[in-house]
Amino acid sequence: MKVQLRSLARHLEGRLAPAYLVAGDEPLLVADALDAIRAAARRAGFDTRDLHVTDRSFRWDELLSGADNLSLFSPRRILELRMPTPRPGDAGARVLRELAARPDPDRLLIVAIAARLDSSAASSQWVKALDDAGVVVEIRPIERAELPQWIRERAARYRVQLTPAAAELLADRVEGHLLAADQELMKLALLAGEGAVDEADVLESVADSARFDVFRLTDAVLAGDAPRAIRVLAGLRGEGVDPVLISWALGRELGLLTALNFAATSGQRLDGVFSRHRVWPKRRALLERALRRYDSGRLAALLREAVELDAVVKGAPGLPPWDAVTRLVIGMLRPERVPRPNAA
């Protein structure tokens, strides 16, 4: 069953499906969908979560055998998979079909893909199996014409009333980056409080954060500009930016680099990946240069670290969130693989 993001909250008020597939290249909207599903799962008694990232070294058969044994260790558990692309391979497709075909009332399967489902993926047997057994939430991009209304609706979450002109101005300033828009709205909620916000308020807020925003951090990291990246990271921390935003931005870039690396090593053209992920032309050269600095193994390791960071910033045990963010940034700035010492 397919459910639009706007209808997801209403759907989750009823009985949970045994499986959910969330796919899209808008990290903020994907995060919203996943947070809503997890919240509904907690209300239904799913108190623990097993989080996995699927890369080339991922052992699908071990996941399947472990999934069948989950109820031995926890009455109700979420099995969540993070996939950078909708290409699980033959083994992954088989396992996902089997999981869909063998629902367990004590197991909730969530598959999150950091990319849109293209026509090939949407027609694959494993996607159809999840569609038949559960719910598919395809995250559609917010078009420029829709962005001001989306911004006003998002602002209402923070009890901020944006004038139409202010929403238009913010839409222009964030250039379609929903994470940046959300960050600005959170700042406006703190600065302006509840009530109407006009163009002057938006201009002042955006000007204050022009130097230290999340996307300048990711650009500096991709460029390998360590001094600038560390300086921007310190600015973001000083401004009290939520580490969740940084985690998603870094995870998005790693997912995109992984997709580009897969295309390059498979002899495919990168233009298709750029188009699917709606990468602006001016950023393509930056990503292509960054891609030369990482090999497949290093990207897989960084992607696993990004999954750990995502869990930490959302409350899982581990390093303090900002320490975990800093570790991932430094890891991305040093992309070379460190040789392992020879075994004794």
C-alpha positions as CSV (number, residue, x, y, z in Angstrom):
1,M,0.0,0.0,0.0
2,K,1.3,3.4,-0.9
3,V,0.8,6.3,1.5
4,Q,1.7,9.9,0.9
5,L,3.8,11.7,3.5
6,R,0.9,14.1,4.2
7,S,-1.4,11.1,5.0
8,L,1.2,9.2,7.0
9,A,0.2,10.6,10.4
10,R,-3.4,9.7,9.9
11,H,-2.4,6.2,8.8
12,L,-0.3,5.7,11.9
13,E,-3.2,6.5,14.2
14,G,-4.6,3.1,13.2
15,R,-3.0,-0.3,13.3
16,L,0.7,-0.5,12.3
17,A,1.6,-2.4,9.1
18,P,4.3,-5.1,9.6
19,A,6.7,-3.3,7.2
20,Y,7.4,0.2,6.0
21,L,9.6,1.3,3.1
22,V,10.5,5.0,3.1
23,A,12.4,6.4,0.1
24,G,13.4,9.8,-0.9
25,D,16.4,12.2,-1.4
26,E,15.1,14.9,0.9
27,P,16.7,14.0,4.3
28,L,14.5,16.2,6.4
29,L,11.3,14.7,5.0
30,V,12.6,11.2,5.2
31,A,13.6,11.9,8.8
32,D,10.1,13.2,9.5
33,A,8.5,10.0,8.1
34,L,10.9,7.7,10.1
35,D,10.4,9.7,13.3
36,A,6.6,9.4,12.9
37,I,6.8,5.6,12.3
38,R,9.1,5.1,15.2
39,A,6.9,7.2,17.5
40,A,3.9,5.1,16.5
41,A,5.9,1.9,17.0
42,R,6.9,3.0,20.5
43,R,3.2,3.6,21.3
44,A,2.5,0.1,20.1
45,G,5.2,-1.4,22.4
46,F,8.2,-1.7,20.1
47,D,10.7,-0.5,22.7
48,T,14.0,-1.5,21.1
49,R,15.5,-1.0,17.6
50,D,18.2,-2.9,15.6
51,L,19.7,-0.5,13.1
52,H,21.7,-1.8,10.1
53,V,23.4,-0.1,7.2
54,T,23.6,-2.1,4.0
55,D,26.8,-1.8,2.1
56,R,28.7,-4.1,-0.2
57,S,30.1,-6.1,2.7
58,F,26.7,-6.5,4.4
59,R,25.7,-10.1,5.1
60,W,22.1,-10.4,4.2
61,D,21.7,-14.0,5.3
62,E,22.9,-13.2,8.8
63,L,20.3,-10.4,8.9
64,L,17.6,-12.9,8.0
65,S,18.6,-15.4,10.5
66,G,18.9,-12.8,13.2
67,A,15.5,-11.3,12.3
68,D,13.9,-14.7,12.9
69,N,15.4,-14.8,16.3
70,L,14.5,-11.3,17.5
71,S,11.5,-12.4,19.5
72,L,13.8,-14.6,21.7
73,F,15.5,-11.5,23.1
74,S,12.9,-8.8,23.0
75,P,9.1,-9.1,22.8
76,R,8.7,-6.3,20.3
77,R,11.6,-4.9,18.3
78,I,12.1,-2.6,15.3
79,L,14.4,-4.0,12.5
80,E,15.6,-0.9,10.6
81,L,17.7,-1.0,7.5
82,R,19.4,2.0,6.0
83,M,20.2,1.7,2.3
84,P,22.1,4.4,0.4
85,T,20.5,3.3,-2.9
86,P,17.5,1.2,-4.0
87,R,19.9,-1.5,-5.2
88,P,20.1,-4.3,-2.6
89,G,21.5,-6.8,-5.0
90,D,20.2,-10.3,-5.6
91,A,20.9,-11.4,-2.0
92,G,19.3,-8.3,-0.5
93,A,16.3,-8.5,-2.7
94,R,15.7,-12.1,-1.8
95,V,16.0,-11.4,1.9
96,L,13.6,-8.4,1.7
97,R,11.1,-10.5,-0.1
98,E,11.3,-13.2,2.5
99,L,11.0,-10.7,5.4
100,A,7.9,-9.3,3.7
101,A,6.5,-12.8,3.2
102,R,7.0,-13.8,6.8
103,P,5.6,-11.0,9.0
104,D,6.0,-11.3,12.7
105,P,3.8,-9.4,15.1
106,D,6.8,-8.8,17.4
107,R,8.9,-7.4,14.6
108,L,8.5,-4.1,12.7
109,L,10.5,-3.9,9.5
110,I,11.5,-0.4,8.4
111,V,13.6,0.1,5.2
112,A,14.9,3.6,4.7
113,I,16.5,4.5,1.4
114,A,18.4,7.8,0.9
115,A,17.3,8.1,-2.7
116,R,14.1,8.1,-4.7
117,L,12.8,4.9,-6.2
118,D,13.4,5.1,-9.9
119,S,11.2,3.2,-12.3
120,S,13.5,0.2,-12.2
121,A,13.5,0.0,-8.5
122,A,9.8,0.7,-8.2
123,S,8.9,-2.2,-10.4
124,S,11.3,-4.7,-8.7
125,Q,9.9,-7.7,-6.9
126,W,11.3,-6.8,-3.5
127,V,9.6,-3.4,-3.6
128,K,6.4,-4.9,-4.7
129,A,6.6,-7.5,-1.9
130,L,7.0,-4.7,0.7
131,D,4.2,-2.8,-1.0
132,D,1.9,-5.8,-0.8
133,A,2.8,-6.7,2.8
134,G,3.1,-3.2,4.3
135,V,3.4,0.5,3.4
136,V,5.6,2.3,0.9
137,V,6.1,6.0,1.6
138,E,7.7,7.7,-1.4
139,I,9.0,11.2,-0.5
140,R,8.3,13.6,-3.3
141,P,10.5,16.7,-3.7
142,I,9.0,20.0,-2.7
143,E,8.8,22.0,-6.0
144,R,9.8,25.7,-5.9
145,A,6.2,26.8,-6.4
146,E,5.2,24.7,-3.4
147,L,8.1,25.7,-1.1
148,P,6.6,28.9,0.4
149,Q,3.5,27.1,1.5
150,W,5.6,24.2,2.9
151,I,7.7,26.7,4.8
152,R,4.6,28.4,6.3
153,E,3.2,25.0,7.4
154,R,6.6,24.0,8.8
155,A,6.8,27.3,10.7
156,A,3.4,26.6,12.3
157,R,5.1,23.6,14.0
158,Y,7.3,26.1,15.9
159,R,4.3,28.4,16.5
160,V,5.8,30.9,14.1
161,Q,3.4,32.8,11.8
162,L,5.2,33.7,8.6
163,T,3.7,36.3,6.3
164,P,3.4,35.2,2.7
165,A,6.2,37.6,1.7
166,A,8.5,36.3,4.4
167,A,7.9,32.7,3.3
168,E,8.8,33.7,-0.3
169,L,11.9,35.4,0.9
170,L,13.1,32.5,2.9
171,A,12.4,30.1,0.0
172,D,14.7,32.2,-2.1
173,R,17.4,32.3,0.5
174,V,17.5,28.6,1.2
175,E,17.6,27.6,-2.5
176,G,15.4,24.6,-2.0
177,H,17.5,23.1,0.9
178,L,14.8,22.0,3.4
179,L,17.2,21.4,6.2
180,A,18.5,24.9,5.9
181,A,14.9,26.2,5.9
182,D,14.0,24.2,9.0
183,Q,17.1,25.5,10.8
184,E,16.1,29.1,10.0
185,L,12.6,28.5,11.2
186,M,13.9,27.1,14.5
187,K,16.1,30.2,14.9
188,L,13.1,32.5,14.1
189,A,11.1,30.7,16.8
190,L,13.7,31.5,19.3
191,L,14.3,35.1,18.2
192,A,10.8,36.2,17.3
193,G,8.8,34.0,19.6
194,E,5.2,33.2,18.8
195,G,3.6,35.7,16.5
196,A,3.9,37.1,13.0
197,V,7.3,37.2,11.3
198,D,7.9,39.5,8.3
199,E,10.6,40.0,5.7
200,A,12.8,42.1,8.0
201,D,12.9,39.3,10.6
202,V,13.9,36.8,8.0
203,L,16.6,39.0,6.5
204,E,18.1,39.6,9.9
205,S,18.0,35.9,10.9
206,V,19.5,34.6,7.6
207,A,22.2,37.3,7.6
208,D,23.2,36.2,11.1
209,S,23.7,32.6,10.0
210,A,25.1,33.3,6.5
211,R,28.6,32.2,7.6
212,F,27.9,29.2,9.6
213,D,25.3,27.0,8.1
214,V,25.1,23.2,7.7
215,F,25.6,23.2,3.9
216,R,28.8,25.3,4.1
217,L,30.1,22.6,6.4
218,T,29.3,19.8,4.0
219,D,30.9,21.8,1.1
220,A,34.0,22.4,3.1
221,V,34.2,18.7,4.0
222,L,33.7,17.6,0.4
223,A,36.4,20.0,-0.7
224,G,38.8,18.6,1.9
225,D,39.2,22.1,3.4
226,A,39.9,21.1,7.0
227,P,40.5,24.5,8.5
228,R,37.3,25.9,7.1
229,A,35.3,22.8,8.0
230,I,36.5,22.9,11.6
231,R,35.8,26.6,11.9
232,V,32.3,26.2,10.5
233,L,31.6,23.3,12.8
234,A,32.7,25.3,15.8
235,G,30.3,28.1,14.6
236,L,27.4,25.7,14.3
237,R,28.1,24.4,17.8
238,G,28.3,27.9,19.2
239,E,25.0,28.8,17.6
240,G,23.3,25.8,19.2
241,V,22.5,24.0,16.0
242,D,20.9,20.6,16.6
243,P,23.4,17.8,15.8
244,V,20.6,15.9,14.2
245,L,20.7,18.4,11.3
246,I,24.4,18.0,10.8
247,S,24.1,14.2,11.1
248,W,21.5,14.1,8.3
249,A,23.5,16.5,6.1
250,L,26.7,14.4,6.4
251,G,24.8,11.2,6.0
252,R,23.1,12.5,2.8
253,E,26.5,13.4,1.3
254,L,27.9,10.0,2.1
255,G,24.9,8.3,0.6
256,L,25.3,10.3,-2.5
257,L,29.0,9.6,-2.7
258,T,28.3,5.9,-2.3
259,A,25.8,6.0,-5.1
260,L,28.3,7.9,-7.3
261,N,31.1,5.5,-6.4
262,F,28.9,2.5,-7.3
263,A,28.0,4.1,-10.7
264,A,31.6,4.9,-11.4
265,T,32.9,1.4,-10.6
266,S,30.1,-0.1,-12.6
267,G,30.9,1.9,-15.7
268,Q,27.7,4.0,-15.5
269,R,27.5,7.7,-16.2
270,L,27.3,9.9,-13.2
271,D,24.8,12.2,-14.8
272,G,22.0,9.8,-14.0
273,V,22.9,9.8,-10.3
274,F,23.1,13.5,-10.3
275,S,19.7,13.8,-11.9
276,R,18.0,11.3,-9.5
277,H,19.4,13.1,-6.5
278,R,18.6,16.5,-8.0
279,V,22.1,17.8,-7.5
280,W,22.5,21.4,-8.6
281,P,25.0,21.8,-11.6
282,K,27.3,24.0,-9.5
283,R,27.8,21.2,-6.9
284,R,28.5,18.4,-9.4
285,A,32.2,19.4,-9.9
286,L,32.7,19.5,-6.1
287,L,31.2,16.0,-5.7
288,E,33.2,14.6,-8.6
289,R,36.4,16.0,-7.0
290,A,35.5,14.6,-3.6
291,L,34.7,11.2,-5.2
292,R,38.4,10.8,-6.2
293,R,39.4,11.0,-2.6
294,Y,37.4,8.0,-1.4
295,D,37.5,4.4,-2.3
296,S,34.6,1.9,-1.8
297,G,36.0,0.5,1.5
298,R,36.4,3.9,3.1
299,L,33.0,5.0,2.0
300,A,31.4,1.9,3.5
301,A,33.3,2.5,6.8
302,L,32.2,6.2,6.9
303,L,28.6,5.2,6.1
304,R,28.6,2.8,9.0
305,E,29.9,5.6,11.2
306,A,27.2,7.9,10.0
307,V,24.5,5.3,11.0
308,E,26.1,5.2,14.5
309,L,26.0,9.0,14.6
310,D,22.4,9.1,13.6
311,A,21.6,6.7,16.5
312,V,23.7,8.7,19.0
313,V,22.2,12.1,18.1
314,K,18.7,10.6,18.6
315,G,19.5,9.4,22.1
316,A,21.3,6.0,21.7
317,P,24.2,5.3,24.1
318,G,27.6,6.3,22.8
319,L,29.8,9.3,22.5
320,P,28.3,12.7,23.3
321,P,26.5,13.9,20.2
322,W,28.9,16.7,19.3
323,D,32.0,14.5,19.8
324,A,30.4,11.9,17.5
325,V,29.7,14.7,14.9
326,T,33.3,15.9,15.1
327,R,34.7,12.4,14.7
328,L,32.7,11.8,11.5
329,V,33.7,15.2,10.1
330,I,37.4,14.4,10.8
331,G,36.9,11.0,9.3
332,M,35.5,12.5,6.1
333,L,38.4,15.0,6.0
334,R,40.8,12.1,6.1
335,P,39.4,9.8,3.5
336,E,42.5,7.6,3.0
337,R,42.2,4.1,4.4
338,V,44.5,3.4,7.3
339,P,46.3,0.0,6.8
340,R,45.5,-2.5,9.5
341,P,48.5,-3.8,11.4
342,N,49.5,-7.4,10.5
343,A,48.2,-10.0,12.8
344,A,50.8,-11.4,15.2
